[in-house]
């Protein structure tokens, strides 16, 4: 579980997103970072019990930097208001479908999938969904999946027209227009600081694994 002080730090950072405040509170940041890393480490240990592709994965290869890249953004806030970790084969820099933990005061969530894959991989996924839509539907429309991920699979961004080579009447067209394939469930601050958080993460990620396996099989 996370300490309430970690959530509190992120809440305060949201209100004081500037270098002066951050430098003055660097010790609190280091404590929050260490707290988050221990949760990430425990999550890896749990997930490897049912997904051996993560065996050997190090926490530091999962966690994203808190500094924002502001070069092309109108928002010049120097820091992210969250701590995030991506769990997949090879870590956060590898373009594979994986699990994701997002911690942000009042806006945390668990989820995973594949976010904005490169065109060659996206084409492979679309082809796999088209060829094996029955199998894909069995995964994302199963009672157990829908019970956890009530919004189902979301695309984040969508094509207006069908991708090249596909017709609007294709039974899988809603998914073929997707540019990402994400499923997520919100987490309250209380859930993150509860002793049951690891069981929550385990049960959520277990339901996500069949979809990740499908996506990774398509691109690998």
Secondary structure, 3 states (H helix, E strand, C coil): CCCHHHHHHHHHHHHCCCHHHHHHCHHHHHHHHHHHHHHHHHHHHHHCCCCHHHCCCCHHHCECCCECCCCCCCCCCCECCCEEEEECCCCCCCCCCEEEEEECCCCEEEEEEECCCCHHHHHHHHHHHHHCHHHHHHHHCCHHHHHHCCCCCECCCECCCCCCCCCCCCCCHHHHCECCEEEEEEECHHHHCCCCHHHHHHHHHHHHHHHHHHHHHHHC
